[in-house]
């Protein structure tokens, strides 16, 4: 089966490709085998590709995968990240290492109609692989990937194919999410072919949904099973309004799905069910066509949603590639770079001139040196605070924006000298510096979300009634009511003649903790790895003071 045969009527097109997404679990993989990133199996293509004979405008050859983010799964904001062109039917998951995987059907030259996966450890830089499937009987290709996470750490792939003239969902299993072994047909032949499988485990029962059209109305074939492999067809579900149930997971005892409508004005909707059969579709749509949006046209389709461990929701969805759409070229370079040295750090600000960047790399050189990238910020971010400078040293900074299609030219550089903090009292500045022990010590925490690539600086809060006497405090990252990392400075002179640094993290984000002794012009830096919950007791941090 090629994508051109997977059609259903849509009011805004004579024929279109049936493309709905897979399900992603709300919890991470237990013990998936991790494979190295950095070596692509194919070069991601740019723009529209040539459709197959009989293919219409709705196929993956004319689609691109885009990204949106949400704090609650209901309110979504588009980013300017383009994950892939000539791609459709996405599904996503996050493993226990924080690695993000997005599966999709690609139509790039040489890998047309294959299932591919894009993987990233930071949500910014991606590696593209072709999924392998062994043992599948001869027949149509495997398309429409749906990946679920099993309790034993394996990954089950649901996909659409046609064997012996029956188009329907089949399954395969893998230990690494890349190399799969065929298991069999998930649902016996039914009166209506089923496409685009989406599976979820709820209250001990597996529910499998497949796209179908009933009397010209978008419907969902619903099957149930006990082991996640063999299902019994139960019913055709038609929601109100009719949507294709595309992707979801269990949250708070209910099944939460996202789907899309093929009736004008279209759009992506959120739906909930307490039993897998009765569904409530929330109004209005959570993502709709935006006439001012330049990266795609028509209403968005095929939502693939994951919930990250930090609580953020991430959606990858399909959009029609417009003629001359931005994103087929590298982004414009940032402009207006300015630097402000204060409190032992350098604050950078700039203007974002692109609407198609995936992120911006911050470069730094000491003096007249060559320099290198010291950080990467996300889409639409226009500031960065470098707390790793040496007081009195001169630095040169510049920026490079990038996306999947290349990098911008380097911005104009700015040269600045870090303030000499020796003998100065601590300045809390914008609240990202925690002043301890009467202002002698300044503490800064830089965090990075290993799942998304987002980064920033924590906000310090003193724990003493009198901040001038405080030796302990904490940092919050996203919410003032949610402490993420605690720090304590102790005077250990009576024990070993040193000042001691203690910290404890209650976040799994990667953190760099910088403690500066402003009285003596020295500092200590501590790296907390991503995925860890740990503390450090450094009883020789500042000796001889």
N, C-alpha and C positions, 0 to 999 in steps of 0.2 A: 504494500500500500504506500503510495506517496501522498504528500500533503494535498495534492490537487483532488484526490478522491474524497477528502473529508469535508463535505460541504453541507451547509444547511441554509435555508433562506433567511435573509435579513432584510428589513424594510428599506435600508439605504443602499442595498447592493443586490444585483440579480442573484449572484452566487458568491459565497464567501467561505473561507476555510473555517472549519470547526476547531477552535483552539482554546481550551480551558486549562487551568493549571492543576498542579498536584498539591498534595497536602504536606505541610511541614509541621513537625512536632513542636510543642511549646517547651520541651525539655531537651537538653543536648544529648548527643550520642554518648553511650556508656564507655566504649573503648574502641572507637574506630581506628584502624591502622592509618597513620598519617604518611602521605607521600610528599616528596620534596616539590616545592614550587619553583617557578622561574623558567621552565622549559616548556614552551607551547607546542602542542601537537599540530596546530594550524595557525595561520596568521589571521586575526580578526579582520573581516572585510569591512568596507566602508560604503554606505549608501545602499540603494536598491540593487537587487540581483535579478538575473533573467528568470522569469517563472517557467515552470514546466508547461508542456502542451496542455491547453485547457485550463491553466491556472488563472485565477482572477486576482483582483487587487488586494484581497484580504489575506493572502498567504504569508508565510514567514519571510519570503523573498522581498516583501515590501514593508516588513515590520522591524522595529527596533525595541530593545529592552531598556526601560527607563527606571528611575528610582524615586521613591517618596518615603518620607519619614513621619512618624506620629508618636506622641507621648502616650496615647490611650487606645489606638486602633480605630478611632472614630474621626479624629481631626488630622488630616494629612496635608503635608507640604511637599510639593515637588522639589527635588534637587535638580541640578543640571547634569547629573552623571548619566552618561550613556554606557550601559554595560556591554551591549553588542548590537550590531546592525545585522540585517538579514537573519533575524532570530525570532522565535516565538515560543509560546507554551512554557513559560518559566515555572520553576519550583525552587524553593530555597530551604536550607537547613543550616544550623550552627552546631559544630561538634564540641566535645568537652575540652578541646584545646583552644576554643574561641575562633576556630577557622570557619569562614563563611563559604558555603557552596551554593551556586545557582546553576540548576540544570535547565536545559532548553533544547529546542530543535533548531539546528543551524542550517542555513542555506548558502554558506560561503563556498566558493569554488573548491572542488575536491572533497568536500565533506557534506554535500547537499543531502538533506533529509536524515542526517545523523543526529543522535543525541550527544550533546556536548555538555561540559561542566566548566564553569568559571569558578576558581577558588582563590581566596584571599585571606591573609592573616590580619590585615589591617583595614579592610573595606575600601582601600584606595588603589592598590596595585594588584592586578589579577593575572592568574595563569589559566590558559585555556587548553582543555584536554578533550579528546573524544572518548566517550564511554564505550567500553568493549562488552559484548554480550555473547557468551559461548553456549552452545547446546540448543539454541532456538531452532525449531523445525523450519524448513524452507518455506518461504512465503513472502509477504510484504515486509518492509522494514519496520523496526520498532520506533514508534514516535510517541509524542505526548507524555513526557516523563512525569511520574509522581513518585516521590521518595519518602518513605516512612522510616522511623527509627525504632529498631527492635530492642527489647530489654537486654538481649545478650550482646549488644554492641554492633550487630550487623545492620546493614542497610538493605531494605527491601525496595526494589524498583517495580512500580506498576507502570505499564505502558500499553499503548494501543497497537495492535497488529491484526492482520487477516491471515488466518491459516484455515485451509479447507473452506474457503468462501465465507467464513464467519469472522466479522470484524468485532473485536471486543477487547477487554482488558486481560493482560497476562502479567505474570510476575517473574522476577529474577532476584537473586540475593548476592550480597557482596560483603566482604570484611573491610574494604577500604573506600567504598563509595565510588570506585572507578572501574573495577573489573567485576562484572556480574556473571552469574551462572543461571541459566534459564530454569524455572521451576515448573511452569505449566499455565494453562488457562485459569483465570480467576473465577469466571462466571460461565456456566454452560450456555450454549447458543440460545438466544431469545428471539422473539418475533421481530424485534427492532435492534439494529446494530447499536452498540454503545461505544462512545469515544471518550477520550480525555478523562481517565480514571482519577478519582480523588478519594483517599482512604483515611479513616480516623478510628481510633480505638476509644470507646466510651462505655463506662460501666460494665466492662467485661465483654462487650460485643463490638466486633469490627463492622463498620459501615463503609460501603464502597458506593460511590456515585459515579455515573457516567453520563455524558451529554447525549441528548436525544431530542427529536422534534416530534411533538404529538399534535396532529391536526394543525400544523403550521405554527404551534406555540412552543417556545423553548422549554424543555422539560429535563428532568434528572432521573435516570434510571437508578433505583435504589436496591442494593443487595446487602445481605448481612452474612456474617460468618463468625466462627469461634477461634480460628487459628491465624487469620490474616492472609491465608493462601486460597482456601476454597470458600466460595460464597454462593448463596442461594438468592436468586432474583426475587424481589418482593413486590415492587410497585414502580409506577411512574409518578414522580412528584412534580407538581407544577406550583411554584410559589406565587405569592401575590405581593408585588408585581413579579412576573416571570423573570427569573435570573438563572444563569448557569452557575451552580455551586462549584467554586473553583479551588478553594484552598482554605484550610483552617486547622484548628486544634482545640483541645478541651481546656477550658479555663473556668474556674469557679463551679465545677460540676456541670457546666453546659458546653455544648458544641458551638464554637464560634467559627463561622465561615465568612469568606469574602467571595463575591461572585460578580458577574457582569450581565448587563442586559443588552439584547440586540434590537430593542424597540426604541425609537427616538424618544428622548434625546440620548439614550444609552447611559453609560457610566458604570462605575464600580460601586457595589452595595455591600453592606455588612448584614449578616443574618445569624440568628441564634436558634438553637433547638435543644429541648430537654430530653428528647428520645431518639433523634435522628430521623424522624418521620414528619413531625409537625414543625414547621419553620416560621419564624417571624422575621420579615425583611425590614430593616430599619430605614426610615425615610428622613431626609433626602439621601441621594447618593453621596458617598464619601469622596469620590473623585469623578469629575465630569469633564466634558470638552471645554477647553479654554481657548477662545479665539485669539488671545494675545500670546499664547504659548507657541514658541517657534520650533521646538524640537520634534513635534509630532502634530498630526492632524486627525480629525474625527475623535470620537469618544474613546477613552482608554479601555482596554480589555485585559483579560488574563491576569488577575492579581495573584502574586505569590507572596505570602506574608510570613515573616518569622518574628518572634519576640526575643530580643537580646536579653542577656542576663541582667543588664542594668535597667531593664524595664522599657526601653525604647522599642518601638515596632518599626520594622523595615519592610517595604513593599517593592517588589520588582514586577513591572507590568508591561504590557505590550502597547505600542503606539505606531500608527501608520507614519512612515517616513515621507515627509513632504519634499517636493522638488526643491533643491538648493537649501535643505535644512541645515542650520548650524550643527556642528558636531562632526561633520564629515571632514573638518579641518581642525588643526590645533587651535587652542584658544588665544585670544589677544593677551599681550603681556600686561601685568599690573603697572600702574603709574603712581606718581606722587609719593614714593616711599619716603618716610620721615622717621627719625630716630630720636628718642628722648632718654638720656641717661639719668636714672634716679634710683636711690635705695639699693645700690649695688647691682642693678639690673638695667637692661636696655629695652625700652618699649618701642616696638615698631608699628607703624600704621601705614596704610596705603589705600588706593582706589582700585576696585574690581572693575575691569573694562570688558570682561567676557561674560557670555551667557551660556557657555558650553564647557566650562572647566570641570574637571574632576577633583582638583585640589591645587594648592600652591606650595611649592617647595621654597623654604627659607635657607639661603646660603650665607655663610659667614667666612671671612678670612681675617687672620690676625696680621696687622700691619700690611705689608705688600705681598703676603703669601697667596698661594693659589686658591685656598678656601675649599669648602665642601658643604653639602646640605646638612643642616643641624636639626631641621624639623620639617614637617609637612602638615599644613592645615587644610581643612575641608572646604567644601563648596560655599562660596559667598562669605567666607571669613576674611576680614580685612585688618587683623591685628595679631601681634605675637609678642610675648614678653620673654626675653632671653635672660634667665637668671644664672647662667653658667659663665658669666664674664669675670675677668680678673680686674679688680679696682685699679684705675690708672692706665689700663691697656687700651690701645687703639684697635678698632675693628671696622671692617668694611662689610656691608650687607647688600644683598640683591635678591630678587625673587624670580621664579620661573613657574608659570601656570602650565598645567598639562591636562590631557584627557586621553582616551584610548587611542587617539589618532596622532598623537605627538605632543610636543612641548612648544610653548611660546618662546620668543626671544627673551633674553635676560633683561630685566628692568634696569633702569638707571640705578647705579650703586650709590649708597650713602655711607659716609665715614663718620665715626663717632668715637669719643673716648669715654670709657666707663668711669663713673664718678669714683674718686678715691675715698673709700669709706673708713680708712684707718682713723681711729680716734673719734669717729662720728657716733652719734646716738642713733639707734634704730628708728626708721621712719616707716610706718605701716602703709603709707601711700594709699593705694586704692583698695586696701584690705587684703591683698594677696600675700603680704609679709606679716608673719607673726613675730612680735617683739617679746623677748623673754629675758628674765634676770635683769630687770631695771633698764632694758634697752641695749644691753651689751650684746645680746645674740639676736640675729635675724634669721628666721626660718622661712623657707619657700618650698612649696610642693608643686611640681609639675606632673600632671597626669596625662595618660594616653589610653583611650579605649581601644584595645587590641582588636575588637570586632568591627569597629566602624572607622578607625583612624582619627576620630575626633580627639582633640587635646585641649588642655587649658591649664590654669593655675588655681589651686585651692584657695579658699578664703579663710584666713586665720581668725580664731576666736580664743581669747585668753580665758583661762578657767579660774583665775584668782579674782577676788573682789577688787583688789587694787592691781591694775595692770602693770604698774611700775615695779611691783614686787613679784610678779608672776614668774614661775619657773615651768609652767605646763600650760598646754592649750591643745586645740584640735583644729582640723581643717574640714570644711564642707566643700563639695564640688558642684552639686546641682540644686540642693535644697538646704537652706540654713538650719532646718530641723533635722537634718540627716548627717551626723558626723561620719567622715570616711577614714580619717587618720589622726591618731593622737601622738603628741610629742611632749617630752619632758626633759628639761636641762637641769642637772644636779651638780652641785659643787662637791666634788670628791677630793678636794685638796687635802683634807685630813686623813684620807685613806691612801691615796697613791699620787697626790699632787696634781691631779688632772680634773678637768670638767667633763662630765659624763653626758652622753646623749642616749636617750631611750625613745623608741617609737613603736607603735603598734598599729597595724592596718586592719580595717574592717571593710575593705573593698578588694575586689579581684582585679581592678585596673592596674596597669603598669604605672609606677610612680618613681620620680626622682626627688629625693629629699635633700635640700641644700641647707646646711647650717653654717652661718658665718659669725665668727668672733670679731666684732667691729673694733674692739679695743686693741687687738693684736694683728688684725688684718689677715687672719687665716680662716680656712673653711674646710668643712668635711661634706662629702656627698655620698649618699646611699641610694642604691638601686633596688627597688622592689619589683621583682619580675611579674609579668602579667599572669593572671590565674592563681596567684598565691595569696594566702592570708597568713601574714607572719609579722614578727616583731624583731627588733634589734636592740641589744644592750651593749653600747660601746663605752666601756669604762676607761678608755684611753684616747677619747676623741680629741681633746685639747690639752695635751700634757704640759706641765711646767708653767701653768698660768695661775 
